[in-house]
Amino acid sequence: MSDKKKLKSLPRLKTDKEAEDFVENADLSDYDLSGFKPVNFEFENKSATISMRLPESQLAAVKAEAKKRGMPYQRFMREMIQRGMQALHSR
């Protein structure tokens, strides 16, 4: 018999309340948490507005990628800008 226990998959939680209740009541050691990736949270207020022109095909590609990742496309664009800036500064 194996000492390794089978880990459960995390449930899909649709609201903050569901997530709070789950974390409050679940034993997280029973769940497979290996699929988590680091996430950047946006705490800073978005006080500046920009307007930019780009090809419709590029905007469509950005929107499609954001949708795949389950996030709004403007947040995805901010994340890509931030990653690009970090890459520039890490050289």
N, C-alpha and C positions, 0 to 999 in steps of 0.2 A: 504494500500500500504506500502511496506517495504522501510525503509530508506537505507537499505544495498544495494549497487550496485553490480551487478554480475561482478566479476573480470575476465579479459581475461587471457588465457594461453599465456605464452611467446612463440614467434615464434622460430623455429630452425634456427639458424644463422650459415652459413657454413664458413664464412671468418671473419677475424678481421675487415675488412672494413665494412661488413654488420653489425657487432656488434657495431662498432663505430657510424655508421649512425643511427642505431636503438636507441642507448642511447642518441644520440644528439637530435633526433627528437621526441621520444616517451614521453608520460606522464606516468612514471613508476607507479604512483598511480593507474592507470587503470589495472594493471597486478597483478596476483597472484604470489607473491614472496615467499610463504610459503614453497616451496619445496627445497629451497637452503640449502646447507650444507657448513660448513667451509672448505676451501681449503688451503692447504699449497703450496705456490709458491716456486719454486726452483730458487733462485737468485744466489746462490754460484756456481762458476765455477766447473765443474766436471774435476778435474785435476789428479785424481788417477784412475788407472785401476786395477781390480781384476779378477782373474779367479777362479771359484769354480766348483767343481764337485757335482752333485746331481742326484738323480734318475730321469729318463726321465718322469716318472709319476708325480713327484713333479713339474718339469718344465712345463709340460703340464697343470697342475692345476693352476699354477701361471699365465701362458699365458691366460688361459680361464677366470680367474677372472679379469685380467687386461682388457681383451676385453669387458667383461660385464660392466666394469666401464668406458670404452671408453678412455683408456690410454695405452701408450706403456708399455710393461711388465717390462722393466728395471726401468722405473720411479716408477712403482708399487712396485717393489722389494726395491728400495731406501726408499719409503714411509713406507713399512713394517719394514725395519730396523730402521728407525727413530722412528716409534711408539714403537717398542720394547725397544729402548734405553730410550725413555721418560718414559715408564712403569717401567723400572728398576730404574730410578732416582727418581721416584715419590713414591717409597716404603718407 
